[in-house]
Amino acid sequence: MRIDIISIFPEYFAPLDVSLIGKARERGTLDVRVHQLRDWAHDVHKSVDDTPYGGGPGMVMKPEVWGEAIDSVIGEGAPRMVVPTPSGRPFTQELAQELAGEPWLVFACGRYEGIDSRVVEEYSERLRVDEVGIGDYVLAGGEVAVLVMVEAVGRLLPGVLGNAQSAVDDSFAPGAMRNLVEGPVYTKPPVWRGREVPDVLLSGHHGKIARWRRDEALRRTVRNRPELAAELDPEMLDKHDRKL
Ligand code: 6GU
């Protein structure tokens, strides 16, 4: 997969050199190219923003600079474009899966009060464009949100995770357990500061272990994500679950 990122702060993307994503880039599974938006600014000050029409606080990013930047990055190609903004559609595991199936993504990172709205209008006529937000809070710019999205998408690419089952078992992964978060995990030693690993995990009884994990996932979902628990398919629950 190819990913282009356009931003006035390319330094924000240094973390993409390390760990899982860094390794995928070294192997060529992932081709990430980060571009400095100011390279497409014309005036001596390399200005990329201006005051908003209609008044109000802050600055808005200029459409001409964005237009030249995007045209130059995409050439004759037709990547899928993502514009990070707190007013976008929510980024979910489902959207991450969908984006992981694309050959080419372009992320256009806005700063200040956002990018002149005609830019999304214009490219929506040529490309599939989504405005996407990562949660109900406001960041200073789209850069950190793009790091989040690139990591969530990148780890789903074939061969990026050491163990393919990890992505299948994820919280929010599609399947019967879609609305369950993952339960607790343990490793050696069997006793730490007087705290024992639950006996069932040492029993070797795979059926009992699977049932216990499901119960714990349900317990944790009810405690930490009551709004998700309310969406669980009643068919998935049995009379034993009522006391969880
Ligand atoms: Cl994508 N951008 C900004 N600036 N703030 C956000 C966001 C994105 N998602 C949640 N908050």
Residues whose N, C-alpha, C, O or C-beta is under 5 A from the ligand:
A	BS01	6GU	P84 T85 P86 V132 G133 I134 G135 Y137 V138 L139 A140 G141 G142 A145
